[in-house]
Every structure is written in C-alpha cells, then in structure tokens.
Amino acid sequence: MKINIYPTAEEADYAAALRFTEIVKSVIKPKIGLATGTTPIGFYAQLVKFYQKGVLSFKDMTTYNLDEYIGLSPDHPQSFAAFMDNHLFSAIDLPAAQRNIPHGDTADSHLEAERYNSLVEGNSPLDLQLMSIGLNGHIGFNEPGETLSTSAHLVHLTEETREVNKKSFTQGEVVPSSAITLGLGAIMKAKRILFLAKGDEKAEILKQAFEGPLTTKVPGSFLQLHPHMEVFLDKDAAKYLTVNINVVT
Ligand code: PGA
C-alpha cells in the first residue's frame, strides 16, 4: 500500500481524481466501484470538472455502488441513489443503464443482496474500487463484529454508524437500521483500490486500520492485504501514520 499525504483535503481529492482518470483511461470498459458519504464529495466534484473540461468521459464505464439503505427508494433524498445523482450522475455522461446500486426498496433484502453480488462479481472483478472508512472502521457497510462476510449481504447498522450518518438526515428523520452492502470479497478482489480519507477525526481509525493487527473489529484493517491499493489522505487524517508514507508537498 502506498500512502500519499497532501497538505489539504482539496489536494488529496484532486490527486485521487487524477489517478482515477488515469486508471479508467487504461481500461476498455471499466467496471468501477463507487462509494458515498462525506468523503467522496470533493473527489466527485473534481471528476465533474474533468468531465466538463473534456478530459474524462464515463460513457464506457459501468458503476457499482458499495451499499444502500434498506427502506429508502431511489428518489428518497437520503438514499445513496439520490446522493449519486446529486454529486455525480446528473452532471456526467454515464448512461443510466450502466449505474448500479442495490435496491433499497426491495421486498426481499436477502434475495436482492444475492442478485447484487452476482451482478458485481459477474465474470470479472471490479477494475477499480473507490473506498473510504467509517469512524468505527467499517468499509462499505461491513460493520465491526465477530465475523465478516465475503458476499453482499443485509447488515444491521451499529448505533454508532446511525448516529454518525444522522448528519445527512433532516432533524427528526430516522436513519434506517439496515442496509445492503457488498462484502469483503468484491472489495478485496478489485484490481485496484483508491482509498480516500480526510480530517482529524479519521486519524485514529486510520492508524488502527493501516498499522494495527488484522481484526474483524476493524474491517478496514483487511485492506492492508490488498496488493494494489493507493491511499490519498490530507495531513490531518494522516497525523498518526508512520509506515509506507509519501508526504507530498
Ligand atoms: P464519511 O463515511 O465519508 O461520511 O466519513 C465514510 C464511510 O462510512 O465509509
């Protein structure tokens, strides 16, 4: 793993977006894993700028989001489907038929997780997975626990995750208690991972994930095993890291 550390969050976003562009241009029909949350917002804004400048096109990509809340339809403002429309899809040339997100409004979550797993893993791995980490160490919605799943699955969100994610919901609205997430299998099989994290609040969990032991209590710790992961951090998020670091000035 190569950990690139930038003076500011904006510079980390820009560098990650440049690398994303370089990688997708080297693949004929790229299968791309996308993420939601506050972390990728600036990164997606950069991708939109590259698209507007004509240096990046999405028309040959197929995208697969990591996760979606159960109980929210794609038009619900807090669904990850709506997030993707707002921050990326509505501004780029990615055909609607090539955007994939688990169906949060499914009548059978287990069946939907199975369907989504086959769709993503299909006949070939993801060419690139965009990744961040939650404050409790989750990746996608693979929450800390006694075990981790390889396949996409229904997950009951921890109270900590629901509390953190409240920031995206209006006051009084209930954060869904469950979600469908890709498992560690699709994530670890991705040919490349671009990992992004910013801000002081991520510093402690990054130290545990990148320099601590592998443990299901910190699902992100398994990313240490990925052979082609490139990490983009700002200096606040990176402040406790000492191994494999490359400080960009
Ligand atoms: P955040 O979430 O970007 O909102 O911090 C990251 C995550 O939960 O993976």
py3Dmol code that shows the C-alpha trace and the ligand (Angstrom):
import py3Dmol

protein = """\
ATOM      1  CA  MET A   1       0.000   0.000   0.000  1.00  0.00           C
ATOM      2  CA  LYS A   2       1.246   3.446  -0.878  1.00  0.00           C
ATOM      3  CA  ILE A   3       0.011   6.265   1.370  1.00  0.00           C
ATOM      4  CA  ASN A   4       0.164   9.707  -0.224  1.00  0.00           C
ATOM      5  CA  ILE A   5      -0.262  12.594   2.175  1.00  0.00           C
ATOM      6  CA  TYR A   6      -1.286  16.039   0.931  1.00  0.00           C
ATOM      7  CA  PRO A   7      -1.286  19.391   2.709  1.00  0.00           C
ATOM      8  CA  THR A   8      -5.055  19.873   2.212  1.00  0.00           C
ATOM      9  CA  ALA A   9      -8.219  17.845   1.588  1.00  0.00           C
ATOM     10  CA  GLU A  10      -8.668  19.586  -1.766  1.00  0.00           C
ATOM     11  CA  GLU A  11      -5.219  18.477  -2.905  1.00  0.00           C
ATOM     12  CA  ALA A  12      -5.938  14.880  -1.827  1.00  0.00           C
ATOM     13  CA  ASP A  13      -9.232  14.961  -3.787  1.00  0.00           C
ATOM     14  CA  TYR A  14      -7.509  16.386  -6.841  1.00  0.00           C
ATOM     15  CA  ALA A  15      -4.691  13.813  -6.792  1.00  0.00           C
ATOM     16  CA  ALA A  16      -7.160  10.930  -6.323  1.00  0.00           C
ATOM     17  CA  ALA A  17      -9.317  12.245  -9.179  1.00  0.00           C
ATOM     18  CA  LEU A  18      -6.271  12.478 -11.462  1.00  0.00           C
ATOM     19  CA  ARG A  19      -5.276   8.909 -10.627  1.00  0.00           C
ATOM     20  CA  PHE A  20      -8.877   7.723 -11.166  1.00  0.00           C
ATOM     21  CA  THR A  21      -8.825   9.330 -14.602  1.00  0.00           C
ATOM     22  CA  GLU A  22      -5.508   7.742 -15.484  1.00  0.00           C
ATOM     23  CA  ILE A  23      -6.670   4.269 -14.429  1.00  0.00           C
ATOM     24  CA  VAL A  24     -10.072   4.335 -16.162  1.00  0.00           C
ATOM     25  CA  LYS A  25      -8.455   5.538 -19.370  1.00  0.00           C
ATOM     26  CA  SER A  26      -6.190   2.490 -19.363  1.00  0.00           C
ATOM     27  CA  VAL A  27      -9.143   0.046 -19.342  1.00  0.00           C
ATOM     28  CA  ILE A  28     -11.518  -0.556 -22.258  1.00  0.00           C
ATOM     29  CA  LYS A  29     -14.863  -0.967 -20.479  1.00  0.00           C
ATOM     30  CA  PRO A  30     -14.058  -0.183 -16.860  1.00  0.00           C
ATOM     31  CA  LYS A  31     -16.061  -1.763 -14.021  1.00  0.00           C
ATOM     32  CA  ILE A  32     -15.907   0.830 -11.274  1.00  0.00           C
ATOM     33  CA  GLY A  33     -16.955   0.502  -7.635  1.00  0.00           C
ATOM     34  CA  LEU A  34     -18.233   3.770  -6.158  1.00  0.00           C
ATOM     35  CA  ALA A  35     -18.791   4.982  -2.610  1.00  0.00           C
ATOM     36  CA  THR A  36     -20.952   7.527  -0.811  1.00  0.00           C
ATOM     37  CA  GLY A  37     -20.529   9.578   2.385  1.00  0.00           C
ATOM     38  CA  THR A  38     -18.988  12.982   3.002  1.00  0.00           C
ATOM     39  CA  THR A  39     -15.509  11.804   1.973  1.00  0.00           C
ATOM     40  CA  PRO A  40     -16.010  11.424  -1.812  1.00  0.00           C
ATOM     41  CA  ILE A  41     -17.983  14.660  -2.321  1.00  0.00           C
ATOM     42  CA  GLY A  42     -14.931  16.786  -3.207  1.00  0.00           C
ATOM     43  CA  PHE A  43     -13.489  13.948  -5.266  1.00  0.00           C
ATOM     44  CA  TYR A  44     -16.700  13.666  -7.312  1.00  0.00           C
ATOM     45  CA  ALA A  45     -16.710  17.451  -7.805  1.00  0.00           C
ATOM     46  CA  GLN A  46     -13.233  17.095  -9.312  1.00  0.00           C
ATOM     47  CA  LEU A  47     -14.386  14.291 -11.624  1.00  0.00           C
ATOM     48  CA  VAL A  48     -17.236  16.520 -12.809  1.00  0.00           C
ATOM     49  CA  LYS A  49     -14.716  19.293 -13.561  1.00  0.00           C
ATOM     50  CA  PHE A  50     -12.559  16.864 -15.548  1.00  0.00           C
ATOM     51  CA  TYR A  51     -15.657  15.759 -17.465  1.00  0.00           C
ATOM     52  CA  GLN A  52     -16.597  19.381 -18.199  1.00  0.00           C
ATOM     53  CA  LYS A  53     -13.074  20.074 -19.459  1.00  0.00           C
ATOM     54  CA  GLY A  54     -13.332  17.077 -21.795  1.00  0.00           C
ATOM     55  CA  VAL A  55     -10.509  15.096 -20.176  1.00  0.00           C
ATOM     56  CA  LEU A  56     -12.726  12.339 -18.730  1.00  0.00           C
ATOM     57  CA  SER A  57     -15.740  10.501 -20.130  1.00  0.00           C
ATOM     58  CA  PHE A  58     -17.889   7.988 -18.281  1.00  0.00           C
ATOM     59  CA  LYS A  59     -19.804   6.637 -21.258  1.00  0.00           C
ATOM     60  CA  ASP A  60     -17.982   3.292 -21.397  1.00  0.00           C
ATOM     61  CA  MET A  61     -17.943   2.701 -17.632  1.00  0.00           C
ATOM     62  CA  THR A  62     -20.295   0.566 -15.604  1.00  0.00           C
ATOM     63  CA  THR A  63     -20.512   1.590 -11.960  1.00  0.00           C
ATOM     64  CA  TYR A  64     -21.483  -0.389  -8.872  1.00  0.00           C
ATOM     65  CA  ASN A  65     -22.095   1.352  -5.580  1.00  0.00           C
ATOM     66  CA  LEU A  66     -20.991  -0.279  -2.367  1.00  0.00           C
ATOM     67  CA  ASP A  67     -24.220  -0.019  -0.451  1.00  0.00           C
ATOM     68  CA  GLU A  68     -27.755   1.312   0.029  1.00  0.00           C
ATOM     69  CA  TYR A  69     -30.110   1.763   2.981  1.00  0.00           C
ATOM     70  CA  ILE A  70     -32.983  -0.695   3.255  1.00  0.00           C
ATOM     71  CA  GLY A  71     -36.362   1.013   3.109  1.00  0.00           C
ATOM     72  CA  LEU A  72     -35.346   4.005   1.006  1.00  0.00           C
ATOM     73  CA  SER A  73     -36.423   4.202  -2.628  1.00  0.00           C
ATOM     74  CA  PRO A  74     -34.019   5.777  -5.139  1.00  0.00           C
ATOM     75  CA  ASP A  75     -35.975   9.043  -5.087  1.00  0.00           C
ATOM     76  CA  HIS A  76     -35.720   9.388  -1.299  1.00  0.00           C
ATOM     77  CA  PRO A  77     -33.381  12.378  -0.733  1.00  0.00           C
ATOM     78  CA  GLN A  78     -31.186  10.458   1.738  1.00  0.00           C
ATOM     79  CA  SER A  79     -30.847   7.337  -0.398  1.00  0.00           C
ATOM     80  CA  PHE A  80     -27.404   6.686  -1.796  1.00  0.00           C
ATOM     81  CA  ALA A  81     -29.026   6.605  -5.245  1.00  0.00           C
ATOM     82  CA  ALA A  82     -30.079  10.247  -4.748  1.00  0.00           C
ATOM     83  CA  PHE A  83     -26.618  11.085  -3.371  1.00  0.00           C
ATOM     84  CA  MET A  84     -25.005   9.724  -6.534  1.00  0.00           C
ATOM     85  CA  ASP A  85     -27.415  11.693  -8.739  1.00  0.00           C
ATOM     86  CA  ASN A  86     -26.705  14.900  -6.827  1.00  0.00           C
ATOM     87  CA  HIS A  87     -22.933  14.619  -6.626  1.00  0.00           C
ATOM     88  CA  LEU A  88     -22.022  12.871  -9.856  1.00  0.00           C
ATOM     89  CA  PHE A  89     -24.511  11.164 -12.150  1.00  0.00           C
ATOM     90  CA  SER A  90     -26.657  14.172 -13.072  1.00  0.00           C
ATOM     91  CA  ALA A  91     -23.553  16.049 -14.268  1.00  0.00           C
ATOM     92  CA  ILE A  92     -21.785  13.397 -16.376  1.00  0.00           C
ATOM     93  CA  ASP A  93     -22.286  11.195 -19.457  1.00  0.00           C
ATOM     94  CA  LEU A  94     -22.687   7.841 -17.688  1.00  0.00           C
ATOM     95  CA  PRO A  95     -25.771   6.153 -19.220  1.00  0.00           C
ATOM     96  CA  ALA A  96     -28.468   5.378 -16.608  1.00  0.00           C
ATOM     97  CA  ALA A  97     -28.431   1.687 -17.590  1.00  0.00           C
ATOM     98  CA  GLN A  98     -24.754   1.479 -16.566  1.00  0.00           C
ATOM     99  CA  ARG A  99     -25.292   2.723 -12.987  1.00  0.00           C
ATOM    100  CA  ASN A 100     -25.869   0.049 -10.372  1.00  0.00           C
ATOM    101  CA  ILE A 101     -26.852   0.494  -6.744  1.00  0.00           C
ATOM    102  CA  PRO A 102     -28.540  -2.107  -4.507  1.00  0.00           C
ATOM    103  CA  HIS A 103     -32.333  -1.677  -4.460  1.00  0.00           C
ATOM    104  CA  GLY A 104     -33.131  -0.298  -1.022  1.00  0.00           C
ATOM    105  CA  ASP A 105     -36.871  -0.608  -1.596  1.00  0.00           C
ATOM    106  CA  THR A 106     -36.728  -4.343  -2.175  1.00  0.00           C
ATOM    107  CA  ALA A 107     -39.357  -6.689  -0.687  1.00  0.00           C
ATOM    108  CA  ASP A 108     -36.696  -9.351  -0.078  1.00  0.00           C
ATOM    109  CA  SER A 109     -33.354  -7.978   1.110  1.00  0.00           C
ATOM    110  CA  HIS A 110     -31.568 -11.330   1.086  1.00  0.00           C
ATOM    111  CA  LEU A 111     -32.578 -12.024  -2.491  1.00  0.00           C
ATOM    112  CA  GLU A 112     -31.579  -8.509  -3.504  1.00  0.00           C
ATOM    113  CA  ALA A 113     -28.173  -8.949  -1.851  1.00  0.00           C
ATOM    114  CA  GLU A 114     -27.684 -12.192  -3.786  1.00  0.00           C
ATOM    115  CA  ARG A 115     -28.742 -10.541  -7.038  1.00  0.00           C
ATOM    116  CA  TYR A 116     -26.410  -7.623  -6.433  1.00  0.00           C
ATOM    117  CA  ASN A 117     -23.491  -9.865  -5.549  1.00  0.00           C
ATOM    118  CA  SER A 118     -23.818 -11.815  -8.823  1.00  0.00           C
ATOM    119  CA  LEU A 119     -24.150  -8.580 -10.743  1.00  0.00           C
ATOM    120  CA  VAL A 120     -20.992  -7.062  -9.256  1.00  0.00           C
ATOM    121  CA  GLU A 121     -18.778 -10.114  -9.122  1.00  0.00           C
ATOM    122  CA  GLY A 122     -20.124 -11.343 -12.513  1.00  0.00           C
ATOM    123  CA  ASN A 123     -17.434 -12.785 -14.739  1.00  0.00           C
ATOM    124  CA  SER A 124     -14.730 -10.318 -13.868  1.00  0.00           C
ATOM    125  CA  PRO A 125     -13.571  -8.335 -10.860  1.00  0.00           C
ATOM    126  CA  LEU A 126     -14.003  -4.608 -10.470  1.00  0.00           C
ATOM    127  CA  ASP A 127     -11.213  -2.720 -12.227  1.00  0.00           C
ATOM    128  CA  LEU A 128     -11.236  -0.059  -9.550  1.00  0.00           C
ATOM    129  CA  GLN A 129     -12.934   0.359  -6.180  1.00  0.00           C
ATOM    130  CA  LEU A 130     -13.220   3.760  -4.529  1.00  0.00           C
ATOM    131  CA  MET A 131     -13.047   3.333  -0.766  1.00  0.00           C
ATOM    132  CA  SER A 132     -13.114   5.242   2.487  1.00  0.00           C
ATOM    133  CA  ILE A 133     -13.514   4.189   6.103  1.00  0.00           C
ATOM    134  CA  GLY A 134     -16.080   4.907   8.782  1.00  0.00           C
ATOM    135  CA  LEU A 135     -15.110   6.184  12.229  1.00  0.00           C
ATOM    136  CA  ASN A 136     -15.719   2.687  13.608  1.00  0.00           C
ATOM    137  CA  GLY A 137     -13.537   1.063  10.949  1.00  0.00           C
ATOM    138  CA  HIS A 138     -16.295  -0.106   8.616  1.00  0.00           C
ATOM    139  CA  ILE A 139     -15.697  -0.294   4.861  1.00  0.00           C
ATOM    140  CA  GLY A 140     -18.821  -0.077   2.760  1.00  0.00           C
ATOM    141  CA  PHE A 141     -21.275  -1.064   5.481  1.00  0.00           C
ATOM    142  CA  ASN A 142     -19.194  -4.020   6.642  1.00  0.00           C
ATOM    143  CA  GLU A 143     -19.516  -3.232  10.318  1.00  0.00           C
ATOM    144  CA  PRO A 144     -17.099  -4.381  13.077  1.00  0.00           C
ATOM    145  CA  GLY A 145     -18.102  -7.733  14.570  1.00  0.00           C
ATOM    146  CA  GLU A 146     -17.079 -11.301  15.295  1.00  0.00           C
ATOM    147  CA  THR A 147     -17.093 -12.227  11.611  1.00  0.00           C
ATOM    148  CA  LEU A 148     -17.076 -10.531   8.223  1.00  0.00           C
ATOM    149  CA  SER A 149     -18.902 -11.653   5.063  1.00  0.00           C
ATOM    150  CA  THR A 150     -17.345 -12.141   1.680  1.00  0.00           C
ATOM    151  CA  SER A 151     -20.623 -11.753  -0.243  1.00  0.00           C
ATOM    152  CA  ALA A 152     -23.049  -8.872  -0.465  1.00  0.00           C
ATOM    153  CA  HIS A 153     -25.444  -9.118   2.461  1.00  0.00           C
ATOM    154  CA  LEU A 154     -28.077  -7.484   4.611  1.00  0.00           C
ATOM    155  CA  VAL A 155     -26.426  -5.703   7.521  1.00  0.00           C
ATOM    156  CA  HIS A 156     -27.872  -4.241  10.704  1.00  0.00           C
ATOM    157  CA  LEU A 157     -26.178  -0.905  11.211  1.00  0.00           C
ATOM    158  CA  THR A 158     -24.470  -0.192  14.519  1.00  0.00           C
ATOM    159  CA  GLU A 159     -25.843   2.616  16.675  1.00  0.00           C
ATOM    160  CA  GLU A 160     -22.546   4.440  16.153  1.00  0.00           C
ATOM    161  CA  THR A 161     -22.923   4.356  12.369  1.00  0.00           C
ATOM    162  CA  ARG A 162     -26.560   5.511  12.551  1.00  0.00           C
ATOM    163  CA  GLU A 163     -25.544   8.357  14.863  1.00  0.00           C
ATOM    164  CA  VAL A 164     -22.683   9.445  12.555  1.00  0.00           C
ATOM    165  CA  ASN A 165     -24.935   9.272   9.484  1.00  0.00           C
ATOM    166  CA  LYS A 166     -27.615  11.409  11.135  1.00  0.00           C
ATOM    167  CA  LYS A 167     -25.762  14.404   9.703  1.00  0.00           C
ATOM    168  CA  SER A 168     -27.187  13.619   6.258  1.00  0.00           C
ATOM    169  CA  PHE A 169     -30.800  13.337   7.506  1.00  0.00           C
ATOM    170  CA  THR A 170     -33.121  16.167   8.442  1.00  0.00           C
ATOM    171  CA  GLN A 171     -33.905  16.601  12.109  1.00  0.00           C
ATOM    172  CA  GLY A 172     -36.400  14.072  13.407  1.00  0.00           C
ATOM    173  CA  GLU A 173     -35.920  11.740  10.453  1.00  0.00           C
ATOM    174  CA  VAL A 174     -34.952   8.198  11.413  1.00  0.00           C
ATOM    175  CA  VAL A 175     -31.740   6.784   9.956  1.00  0.00           C
ATOM    176  CA  PRO A 176     -32.572   3.332   8.539  1.00  0.00           C
ATOM    177  CA  SER A 177     -31.442   0.465  10.758  1.00  0.00           C
ATOM    178  CA  SER A 178     -30.251  -1.798   7.961  1.00  0.00           C
ATOM    179  CA  ALA A 179     -28.583  -1.746   4.594  1.00  0.00           C
ATOM    180  CA  ILE A 180     -27.299  -3.946   1.805  1.00  0.00           C
ATOM    181  CA  THR A 181     -23.546  -3.815   1.369  1.00  0.00           C
ATOM    182  CA  LEU A 182     -21.010  -5.525  -0.818  1.00  0.00           C
ATOM    183  CA  GLY A 183     -18.882  -7.892   1.234  1.00  0.00           C
ATOM    184  CA  LEU A 184     -15.132  -8.109   1.620  1.00  0.00           C
ATOM    185  CA  GLY A 185     -14.951 -10.465  -1.389  1.00  0.00           C
ATOM    186  CA  ALA A 186     -15.800  -7.986  -4.151  1.00  0.00           C
ATOM    187  CA  ILE A 187     -13.763  -5.281  -2.419  1.00  0.00           C
ATOM    188  CA  MET A 188     -10.618  -7.365  -1.999  1.00  0.00           C
ATOM    189  CA  LYS A 189     -10.901  -8.844  -5.498  1.00  0.00           C
ATOM    190  CA  ALA A 190     -10.978  -5.385  -7.115  1.00  0.00           C
ATOM    191  CA  LYS A 191      -7.884  -4.977  -9.271  1.00  0.00           C
ATOM    192  CA  ARG A 192      -7.132  -1.618  -7.718  1.00  0.00           C
ATOM    193  CA  ILE A 193      -8.422   0.361  -4.761  1.00  0.00           C
ATOM    194  CA  LEU A 194      -8.265   4.130  -4.452  1.00  0.00           C
ATOM    195  CA  PHE A 195      -8.692   4.958  -0.787  1.00  0.00           C
ATOM    196  CA  LEU A 196      -9.571   8.454   0.330  1.00  0.00           C
ATOM    197  CA  ALA A 197      -9.869   9.933   3.853  1.00  0.00           C
ATOM    198  CA  LYS A 198      -9.623  13.430   5.202  1.00  0.00           C
ATOM    199  CA  GLY A 199      -9.777  15.239   8.508  1.00  0.00           C
ATOM    200  CA  ASP A 200      -8.544  14.855  12.027  1.00  0.00           C
ATOM    201  CA  GLU A 201     -11.471  12.669  13.090  1.00  0.00           C
ATOM    202  CA  LYS A 202     -10.252   9.815  10.846  1.00  0.00           C
ATOM    203  CA  ALA A 203      -6.667   9.856  12.181  1.00  0.00           C
ATOM    204  CA  GLU A 204      -7.126   7.313  14.986  1.00  0.00           C
ATOM    205  CA  ILE A 205      -9.070   4.731  12.954  1.00  0.00           C
ATOM    206  CA  LEU A 206      -6.575   5.028  10.086  1.00  0.00           C
ATOM    207  CA  LYS A 207      -3.724   4.236  12.472  1.00  0.00           C
ATOM    208  CA  GLN A 208      -5.595   1.125  13.627  1.00  0.00           C
ATOM    209  CA  ALA A 209      -6.619   0.081  10.111  1.00  0.00           C
ATOM    210  CA  PHE A 210      -3.278   0.593   8.380  1.00  0.00           C
ATOM    211  CA  GLU A 211      -0.754  -0.096  11.129  1.00  0.00           C
ATOM    212  CA  GLY A 212      -2.674  -2.281  13.582  1.00  0.00           C
ATOM    213  CA  PRO A 213      -3.368  -6.028  13.525  1.00  0.00           C
ATOM    214  CA  LEU A 214      -5.875  -7.539  11.080  1.00  0.00           C
ATOM    215  CA  THR A 215      -9.109  -7.845  13.009  1.00  0.00           C
ATOM    216  CA  THR A 216     -12.811  -8.103  12.250  1.00  0.00           C
ATOM    217  CA  LYS A 217     -13.203  -5.383  14.916  1.00  0.00           C
ATOM    218  CA  VAL A 218     -11.661  -3.010  12.346  1.00  0.00           C
ATOM    219  CA  PRO A 219     -12.892  -4.254   8.948  1.00  0.00           C
ATOM    220  CA  GLY A 220     -10.686  -1.707   7.161  1.00  0.00           C
ATOM    221  CA  SER A 221      -7.595  -3.469   8.558  1.00  0.00           C
ATOM    222  CA  PHE A 222      -8.035  -6.159   5.861  1.00  0.00           C
ATOM    223  CA  LEU A 223      -7.220  -3.552   3.236  1.00  0.00           C
ATOM    224  CA  GLN A 224      -3.580  -3.986   4.320  1.00  0.00           C
ATOM    225  CA  LEU A 225      -3.679  -7.236   2.322  1.00  0.00           C
ATOM    226  CA  HIS A 226      -4.737  -5.616  -0.951  1.00  0.00           C
ATOM    227  CA  PRO A 227      -1.868  -5.756  -3.455  1.00  0.00           C
ATOM    228  CA  HIS A 228      -2.775  -2.590  -5.355  1.00  0.00           C
ATOM    229  CA  MET A 229      -4.222  -0.014  -3.010  1.00  0.00           C
ATOM    230  CA  GLU A 230      -3.290   3.646  -3.324  1.00  0.00           C
ATOM    231  CA  VAL A 231      -4.197   5.906  -0.431  1.00  0.00           C
ATOM    232  CA  PHE A 232      -4.898   9.648  -0.592  1.00  0.00           C
ATOM    233  CA  LEU A 233      -5.044  11.489   2.729  1.00  0.00           C
ATOM    234  CA  ASP A 234      -4.785  15.023   3.957  1.00  0.00           C
ATOM    235  CA  LYS A 235      -2.213  15.693   6.647  1.00  0.00           C
ATOM    236  CA  ASP A 236      -4.816  15.803   9.426  1.00  0.00           C
ATOM    237  CA  ALA A 237      -6.099  12.295   8.681  1.00  0.00           C
ATOM    238  CA  ALA A 238      -2.525  11.010   8.334  1.00  0.00           C
ATOM    239  CA  LYS A 239      -1.109  12.513  11.513  1.00  0.00           C
ATOM    240  CA  TYR A 240      -0.501   9.195  13.352  1.00  0.00           C
ATOM    241  CA  LEU A 241       0.803   7.192  10.382  1.00  0.00           C
ATOM    242  CA  THR A 242       4.470   6.284  10.128  1.00  0.00           C
ATOM    243  CA  VAL A 243       4.719   3.351   7.671  1.00  0.00           C
ATOM    244  CA  ASN A 244       4.679   3.437   3.820  1.00  0.00           C
ATOM    245  CA  ILE A 245       4.059   7.152   3.799  1.00  0.00           C
ATOM    246  CA  ASN A 246       4.858   9.533   0.998  1.00  0.00           C
ATOM    247  CA  VAL A 247       4.468  13.151   2.037  1.00  0.00           C
ATOM    248  CA  VAL A 248       3.606  15.308  -0.990  1.00  0.00           C
ATOM    249  CA  THR A 249       4.438  18.981  -0.552  1.00  0.00           C
TER     250      THR A 249
END
"""
ligand_1 = """\
9
PGA
P -17.864 9.506 5.660
O -18.191 7.968 5.712
O -17.239 9.724 4.324
O -19.180 10.191 5.766
O -16.921 9.800 6.768
C -17.218 7.072 5.287
C -17.733 5.678 5.487
O -18.656 5.495 6.294
O -17.186 4.775 4.852
"""
view = py3Dmol.view(width=600, height=400)
view.addModel(protein, "pdb")
view.setStyle({"model": 0}, {"cartoon": {"style": "trace"}})
view.addModel(ligand_1, "xyz")
view.setStyle({"model": 1}, {"stick": {}})
view.zoomTo()
view.show()
